[in-house]
Amino acid sequence: MSTTTMLGYFAGFLTTISFLPQVMKIWKSRSASDLSLGMFSVFSVGVMCWLVYGFLLQETPMIFWNAVTLVLALTILVMKIKFDS
């Protein structure tokens, strides 16, 4: 594996894992009232675009980590809607 690919995996890991504390906080508190529905909606669409871009470029780190990030972001969106409606 090239250094560039390893860097891609590491960067993706760090930026993706940063969502876990937020997901866990919302789950425990059953509230996401401080989070912006608009921001996470736009963010999710942006991540989806990065995911498609990764597929077009056939860049595995970009595909993998954006897929995981999208799942986490959509989890936050679902909890935002469920807990704060």
N, CA, C and O atoms as a MOPAC input file, in Angstrom:
PM7 MOZYME 1SCF
protein

 N      0.85400 1    -1.17500 1     0.00000 1
 C      0.00000 1     0.00000 1     0.00000 1
 C      0.90000 1     1.23900 1     0.00000 1
 O      1.87100 1     1.31400 1     0.75400 1
 N      0.57000 1     2.18700 1    -0.83900 1
 C      1.39400 1     3.39700 1    -0.95600 1
 C      1.21000 1     4.32400 1     0.23700 1
 O      0.22100 1     4.23400 1     0.96400 1
 N      2.15900 1     5.19700 1     0.42500 1
 C      2.08500 1     6.18200 1     1.50800 1
 C      0.87200 1     7.08900 1     1.31900 1
 O      0.21200 1     7.46200 1     2.28900 1
 N      0.58700 1     7.43700 1     0.08700 1
 C     -0.56000 1     8.29700 1    -0.21800 1
 C     -1.86700 1     7.61500 1     0.19200 1
 O     -2.73600 1     8.24400 1     0.79700 1
 N     -2.00100 1     6.34700 1    -0.13300 1
 C     -3.21000 1     5.60200 1     0.22900 1
 C     -3.31300 1     5.46300 1     1.73700 1
 O     -4.40000 1     5.60900 1     2.29600 1
 N     -2.20100 1     5.18300 1     2.40500 1
 C     -2.20500 1     5.07500 1     3.86200 1
 C     -2.62400 1     6.39800 1     4.49900 1
 O     -3.38400 1     6.41100 1     5.46700 1
 N     -2.12700 1     7.51300 1     3.95300 1
 C     -2.52100 1     8.83000 1     4.44400 1
 C     -4.01800 1     9.04400 1     4.25300 1
 O     -4.68500 1     9.59500 1     5.12900 1
 N     -4.54400 1     8.61500 1     3.11800 1
 C     -5.97900 1     8.73100 1     2.85800 1
 C     -6.80400 1     7.95700 1     3.86400 1
 O     -7.81300 1     8.45600 1     4.36200 1
 N     -6.38000 1     6.74100 1     4.16500 1
 C     -7.08300 1     5.94900 1     5.17400 1
 C     -6.99800 1     6.58600 1     6.55600 1
 O     -7.98900 1     6.62400 1     7.28600 1
 N     -5.83100 1     7.08100 1     6.91200 1
 C     -5.64300 1     7.69400 1     8.22900 1
 C     -6.46800 1     8.97100 1     8.36400 1
 O     -7.13000 1     9.17600 1     9.38100 1
 N     -6.43300 1     9.83200 1     7.34400 1
 C     -7.21300 1    11.07200 1     7.36800 1
 C     -8.70700 1    10.76100 1     7.44300 1
 O     -9.44100 1    11.39000 1     8.20500 1
 N     -9.14300 1     9.80000 1     6.65800 1
 C    -10.54800 1     9.40200 1     6.67400 1
 C    -10.95900 1     8.85400 1     8.02900 1
 O    -12.04700 1     9.15200 1     8.52100 1
 N    -10.09000 1     8.05400 1     8.63100 1
 C    -10.36600 1     7.49900 1     9.95300 1
 C    -10.56200 1     8.62200 1    10.97100 1
 O    -11.53500 1     8.62000 1    11.72500 1
 N     -9.63800 1     9.57800 1    10.98800 1
 C     -9.70900 1    10.65800 1    11.97400 1
 C    -10.95200 1    11.51800 1    11.79800 1
 O    -11.63500 1    11.83000 1    12.77400 1
 N    -11.25000 1    11.90200 1    10.56700 1
 C    -12.40200 1    12.78500 1    10.35000 1
 C    -13.71700 1    12.04500 1    10.56300 1
 O    -14.70400 1    12.65200 1    10.98100 1
 N    -13.74600 1    10.76400 1    10.28600 1
 C    -14.96900 1     9.98300 1    10.47100 1
 C    -15.21500 1     9.66900 1    11.93200 1
 O    -16.33700 1     9.80400 1    12.42000 1
 N    -14.18100 1     9.25300 1    12.62900 1
 C    -14.32000 1     8.86700 1    14.03300 1
 C    -14.74800 1    10.05900 1    14.90000 1
 O    -15.29000 1     9.88100 1    15.99000 1
 N    -14.49900 1    11.26500 1    14.40300 1
 C    -14.87000 1    12.45700 1    15.16600 1
 C    -16.38400 1    12.57400 1    15.35100 1
 O    -16.83300 1    13.31100 1    16.22900 1
 N    -17.17100 1    11.87400 1    14.55600 1
 C    -18.62600 1    11.91500 1    14.68400 1
 C    -19.14300 1    11.00100 1    15.78700 1
 O    -20.25500 1    11.20500 1    16.27200 1
 N    -18.37500 1    10.00900 1    16.19200 1
 C    -18.86100 1     9.05800 1    17.19500 1
 C    -19.23900 1     9.69800 1    18.52900 1
 O    -20.28700 1     9.35400 1    19.07500 1
 N    -18.43700 1    10.61100 1    19.08000 1
 C    -18.86500 1    11.23100 1    20.34300 1
 C    -20.20800 1    11.96200 1    20.22400 1
 O    -21.00700 1    11.95400 1    21.16000 1
 N    -20.45000 1    12.59100 1    19.07200 1
 C    -21.71700 1    13.29900 1    18.88000 1
 C    -22.87500 1    12.32200 1    18.80600 1
 O    -23.92100 1    12.54200 1    19.41600 1
 N    -22.68900 1    11.23800 1    18.05700 1
 C    -23.73300 1    10.21800 1    17.95400 1
 C    -24.05300 1     9.65500 1    19.33700 1
 O    -25.22200 1     9.50500 1    19.69300 1
 N    -23.02800 1     9.34600 1    20.10600 1
 C    -23.23300 1     8.76100 1    21.43100 1
 C    -23.89200 1     9.75000 1    22.38400 1
 O    -24.73500 1     9.35800 1    23.19000 1
 N    -23.51800 1    11.03000 1    22.30300 1
 C    -24.11600 1    12.05500 1    23.16800 1
 C    -25.60900 1    12.20300 1    22.87000 1
 O    -26.42600 1    12.27400 1    23.78900 1
 N    -25.95700 1    12.24900 1    21.59100 1
 C    -27.36400 1    12.38100 1    21.21500 1
 C    -28.13800 1    11.14700 1    21.67100 1
 O    -29.24700 1    11.26500 1    22.19200 1
 N    -27.56300 1     9.97900 1    21.47800 1
 C    -28.24100 1     8.74700 1    21.86900 1
 C    -28.50500 1     8.70900 1    23.37700 1
 O    -29.59700 1     8.35100 1    23.81800 1
 N    -27.49200 1     9.08100 1    24.15700 1
 C    -27.64000 1     9.04500 1    25.61700 1
 C    -28.63200 1    10.09300 1    26.12500 1
 O    -29.45900 1     9.80400 1    26.98900 1
 N    -28.54500 1    11.30300 1    25.58700 1
 C    -29.39800 1    12.39400 1    26.06900 1
 C    -30.78000 1    12.40100 1    25.42600 1
 O    -31.70100 1    13.04900 1    25.92300 1
 N    -30.91900 1    11.67100 1    24.31400 1
 C    -32.17000 1    11.65400 1    23.55600 1
 C    -32.57300 1    13.06200 1    23.11700 1
 O    -33.75500 1    13.39800 1    23.04000 1
 N    -31.55800 1    13.86900 1    22.83500 1
 C    -31.80900 1    15.23200 1    22.37000 1
 C    -30.70100 1    15.67400 1    21.42600 1
 O    -29.51600 1    15.43700 1    21.66200 1
 N    -31.12500 1    16.32100 1    20.35800 1
 C    -30.18000 1    16.91200 1    19.41900 1
 C    -30.59000 1    18.35600 1    19.14200 1
 O    -30.33800 1    18.89600 1    18.06500 1
 N    -31.22400 1    18.96100 1    20.13400 1
 C    -31.79100 1    20.29600 1    19.93300 1
 C    -30.74300 1    21.35700 1    19.61500 1
 O    -31.05900 1    22.36100 1    18.97600 1
 N    -29.52200 1    21.15500 1    20.04300 1
 C    -28.46800 1    22.14200 1    19.76400 1
 C    -27.85900 1    22.00500 1    18.37000 1
 O    -27.06300 1    22.84700 1    17.95700 1
 N    -28.22300 1    20.96200 1    17.65400 1
 C    -27.67000 1    20.74400 1    16.32300 1
 C    -28.59500 1    21.30400 1    15.25700 1
 O    -29.81800 1    21.28500 1    15.39800 1
 N    -27.99800 1    21.79500 1    14.20900 1
 C    -28.75400 1    22.36800 1    13.10700 1
 C    -29.17500 1    21.28100 1    12.11600 1
 O    -28.33400 1    20.58400 1    11.54900 1
 N    -30.49000 1    21.14800 1    11.91700 1
 C    -31.00900 1    20.19800 1    10.94100 1
 C    -30.52400 1    20.56600 1     9.53600 1
 O    -30.15700 1    19.69400 1     8.74900 1
 N    -30.52800 1    21.85400 1     9.23400 1
 C    -30.06500 1    22.31600 1     7.92200 1
 C    -28.60900 1    21.98100 1     7.66000 1
 O    -28.25200 1    21.52300 1     6.57500 1
 N    -27.76500 1    22.21400 1     8.66700 1
 C    -26.33900 1    21.94200 1     8.50600 1
 C    -26.09200 1    20.46200 1     8.25500 1
 O    -25.34600 1    20.10600 1     7.34300 1
 N    -26.71300 1    19.58900 1     9.06000 1
 C    -26.47500 1    18.15700 1     8.87700 1
 C    -27.11300 1    17.63400 1     7.60000 1
 O    -26.62800 1    16.65700 1     7.03000 1
 N    -28.18400 1    18.25900 1     7.13800 1
 C    -28.79000 1    17.88100 1     5.86100 1
 C    -27.85300 1    18.22200 1     4.70600 1
 O    -27.59000 1    17.38400 1     3.84200 1
 N    -27.35700 1    19.43900 1     4.69600 1
 C    -26.43600 1    19.86300 1     3.63700 1
 C    -25.13900 1    19.05400 1     3.71500 1
 O    -24.60400 1    18.63600 1     2.68900 1
 N    -24.64000 1    18.83700 1     4.92700 1
 C    -23.42600 1    18.04700 1     5.10900 1
 C    -23.60100 1    16.64000 1     4.54000 1
 O    -22.70700 1    16.12600 1     3.86700 1
 N    -24.75400 1    16.01400 1     4.81000 1
 C    -25.00200 1    14.65800 1     4.31900 1
 C    -25.02700 1    14.60800 1     2.79500 1
 O    -24.49800 1    13.67200 1     2.19600 1
 N    -25.62900 1    15.59300 1     2.17500 1
 C    -25.62800 1    15.65300 1     0.70800 1
 C    -24.19400 1    15.82600 1     0.19400 1
 O    -23.80700 1    15.20600 1    -0.79700 1
 N    -23.41500 1    16.66600 1     0.86900 1
 C    -22.01900 1    16.85200 1     0.47200 1
 C    -21.21100 1    15.57200 1     0.59800 1
 O    -20.41600 1    15.25300 1    -0.28600 1
 N    -21.40200 1    14.84200 1     1.67600 1
 C    -20.69100 1    13.57500 1     1.86400 1
 C    -21.12300 1    12.56900 1     0.79800 1
 O    -20.30200 1    11.80700 1     0.28800 1
 N    -22.41100 1    12.57100 1     0.46400 1
 C    -22.88900 1    11.68600 1    -0.59100 1
 C    -22.20500 1    12.01500 1    -1.92400 1
 O    -21.85700 1    11.11600 1    -2.69000 1
 N    -22.01900 1    13.29800 1    -2.18900 1
 C    -21.31400 1    13.71400 1    -3.40600 1
 C    -19.85300 1    13.25100 1    -3.38600 1
 O    -19.33400 1    12.78800 1    -4.40200 1
 N    -19.18700 1    13.37600 1    -2.22200 1
 C    -17.80900 1    12.88200 1    -2.09000 1
 C    -17.76200 1    11.37100 1    -2.31100 1
 O    -16.81600 1    10.85900 1    -2.90900 1
 N    -18.76600 1    10.66900 1    -1.83800 1
 C    -18.82200 1     9.22300 1    -2.02000 1
 C    -18.92800 1     8.87300 1    -3.50600 1
 O    -18.20800 1     7.99900 1    -3.99000 1
 N    -19.80800 1     9.54100 1    -4.21800 1
 C    -19.94000 1     9.31500 1    -5.66200 1
 C    -18.63200 1     9.67100 1    -6.36900 1
 O    -18.18300 1     8.94000 1    -7.25100 1
 N    -18.03000 1    10.77500 1    -5.98800 1
 C    -16.74400 1    11.19900 1    -6.55300 1
 C    -15.68200 1    10.12000 1    -6.33100 1
 O    -14.90600 1     9.80800 1    -7.23400 1
 N    -15.65300 1     9.55500 1    -5.12700 1
 C    -14.71300 1     8.47600 1    -4.82900 1
 C    -14.93200 1     7.27000 1    -5.72300 1
 O    -13.97200 1     6.66100 1    -6.19500 1
 N    -16.20800 1     6.91600 1    -5.96200 1
 C    -16.50100 1     5.81100 1    -6.87700 1
 C    -16.03100 1     6.12600 1    -8.28700 1
 O    -15.46500 1     5.26600 1    -8.96200 1
 N    -16.26300 1     7.35900 1    -8.73400 1
 C    -15.84200 1     7.73800 1   -10.08200 1
 C    -14.32300 1     7.67000 1   -10.23700 1
 O    -13.81700 1     7.28300 1   -11.29000 1
 N    -13.60500 1     8.04500 1    -9.18500 1
 C    -12.14100 1     7.99200 1    -9.21900 1
 C    -11.59600 1     6.62000 1    -8.82000 1
 O    -10.40000 1     6.36200 1    -8.95600 1
 N    -12.47000 1     5.74400 1    -8.33100 1
 C    -12.09000 1     4.42500 1    -7.83400 1
 C    -11.03500 1     4.52900 1    -6.73200 1
 O    -10.04300 1     3.79900 1    -6.72200 1
 N    -11.28200 1     5.46400 1    -5.80000 1
 C    -10.39200 1     5.69500 1    -4.66900 1
 C    -10.97800 1     5.03300 1    -3.42600 1
 O    -11.89000 1     5.56900 1    -2.79500 1
 N    -10.45000 1     3.87800 1    -3.08900 1
 C    -10.99500 1     3.08200 1    -1.99600 1
 C    -11.06600 1     3.82800 1    -0.66400 1
 O    -12.10300 1     3.76200 1    -0.00400 1
 N    -10.01100 1     4.53800 1    -0.23400 1
 C    -10.13500 1     5.24900 1     1.05300 1
 C    -11.27200 1     6.26900 1     1.04100 1
 O    -12.00000 1     6.40400 1     2.02500 1
 N    -11.42300 1     6.97800 1    -0.06300 1
 C    -12.47200 1     7.98700 1    -0.18100 1
 C    -13.85100 1     7.33200 1    -0.15000 1
 O    -14.77200 1     7.84900 1     0.48200 1
 N    -13.98900 1     6.21200 1    -0.82000 1
 C    -15.26300 1     5.48600 1    -0.84000 1
 C    -15.59000 1     4.96500 1     0.56000 1
 O    -16.68700 1     5.18800 1     1.07300 1
 N    -14.64300 1     4.28000 1     1.16200 1
 C    -14.88600 1     3.64500 1     2.45800 1
 C    -15.24400 1     4.66000 1     3.52700 1
 O    -16.27600 1     4.53200 1     4.18600 1
 N    -14.39700 1     5.67400 1     3.70600 1
 C    -14.62400 1     6.59600 1     4.82100 1
 C    -15.81100 1     7.51100 1     4.59300 1
 O    -16.48700 1     7.88100 1     5.55300 1
 N    -16.08700 1     7.88700 1     3.35300 1
 C    -17.27800 1     8.70100 1     3.10800 1
 C    -18.54400 1     7.88100 1     3.29000 1
 O    -19.57300 1     8.42700 1     3.68900 1
 N    -18.49700 1     6.59100 1     3.01100 1
 C    -19.65500 1     5.73900 1     3.26700 1
 C    -19.91700 1     5.65400 1     4.76900 1
 O    -21.06200 1     5.75600 1     5.20700 1
 N    -18.86400 1     5.46800 1     5.55300 1
 C    -19.02500 1     5.39400 1     7.01200 1
 C    -19.49800 1     6.74400 1     7.55800 1
 O    -20.39300 1     6.79300 1     8.40200 1
 N    -18.90500 1     7.82900 1     7.08400 1
 C    -19.30700 1     9.16600 1     7.52500 1
 C    -20.77000 1     9.43300 1     7.18000 1
 O    -21.50500 1    10.01100 1     7.97900 1
 N    -21.18600 1     9.01100 1     5.99400 1
 C    -22.58000 1     9.21100 1     5.59800 1
 C    -23.52800 1     8.46200 1     6.53700 1
 O    -24.56800 1     8.99600 1     6.92100 1
 N    -23.17900 1     7.24900 1     6.90200 1
 C    -24.00700 1     6.49100 1     7.84500 1
 C    -24.10500 1     7.23300 1     9.17900 1
 O    -25.19100 1     7.35100 1     9.74700 1
 N    -22.97700 1     7.73000 1     9.67700 1
 C    -22.99000 1     8.45800 1    10.95100 1
 C    -23.78900 1     9.75700 1    10.85300 1
 O    -24.56600 1    10.07700 1    11.75300 1
 N    -23.60300 1    10.50100 1     9.77400 1
 C    -24.32800 1    11.76100 1     9.59700 1
 C    -25.82900 1    11.51100 1     9.46500 1
 O    -26.63800 1    12.25200 1    10.02400 1
 N    -26.19500 1    10.47300 1     8.73000 1
 C    -27.62200 1    10.15200 1     8.60200 1
 C    -28.19900 1     9.65700 1     9.92400 1
 O    -29.36800 1     9.90000 1    10.22200 1
 N    -27.38800 1     8.96900 1    10.71200 1
 C    -27.82000 1     8.55300 1    12.04800 1
 C    -28.13200 1     9.77200 1    12.90300 1
 O    -29.13800 1     9.80600 1    13.61000 1
 N    -27.26400 1    10.76700 1    12.83000 1
 C    -27.49500 1    12.01200 1    13.57100 1
 C    -28.77000 1    12.68800 1    13.07300 1
 O    -29.57200 1    13.16300 1    13.87600 1
 N    -28.96200 1    12.73300 1    11.76300 1
 C    -30.17800 1    13.34700 1    11.21200 1
 C    -31.43100 1    12.62500 1    11.68000 1
 O    -32.40500 1    13.26600 1    12.07600 1
 N    -31.41700 1    11.31000 1    11.64000 1
 C    -32.58300 1    10.53200 1    12.06600 1
 C    -32.87100 1    10.78200 1    13.54500 1
 O    -34.02400 1    10.97600 1    13.93000 1
 N    -31.83700 1    10.77700 1    14.36500 1
 C    -32.04700 1    11.04100 1    15.79800 1
 C    -32.52200 1    12.47100 1    16.03200 1
 O    -33.35300 1    12.71100 1    16.90900 1
 N    -32.00400 1    13.42100 1    15.25900 1
 C    -32.44800 1    14.81800 1    15.37700 1
 C    -33.94000 1    14.89700 1    15.12300 1
 O    -34.67300 1    15.52300 1    15.88900 1
 N    -34.38800 1    14.27200 1    14.06000 1
 C    -35.80500 1    14.30300 1    13.69800 1
 C    -36.65000 1    13.53000 1    14.72400 1
 O    -37.71900 1    13.98900 1    15.12600 1
 N    -36.16300 1    12.35900 1    15.14100 1
 C    -36.92200 1    11.52700 1    16.06800 1
 C    -37.02300 1    12.13800 1    17.46500 1
 O    -38.10900 1    12.19400 1    18.04100 1
 N    -35.91000 1    12.58800 1    18.00200 1
 C    -35.88600 1    13.05700 1    19.38700 1
 C    -36.35700 1    14.49400 1    19.55300 1
 O    -36.80800 1    14.86400 1    20.63700 1
 N    -36.26600 1    15.30900 1    18.51900 1
 C    -36.57500 1    16.73800 1    18.67200 1
 C    -37.82200 1    17.17100 1    17.91000 1
 O    -38.03600 1    18.36500 1    17.69700 1
 N    -38.63500 1    16.22000 1    17.50300 1
 C    -39.84000 1    16.63300 1    16.76400 1
 C    -41.03700 1    16.77800 1    17.66900 1
 O    -42.12500 1    17.11800 1    17.20400 1

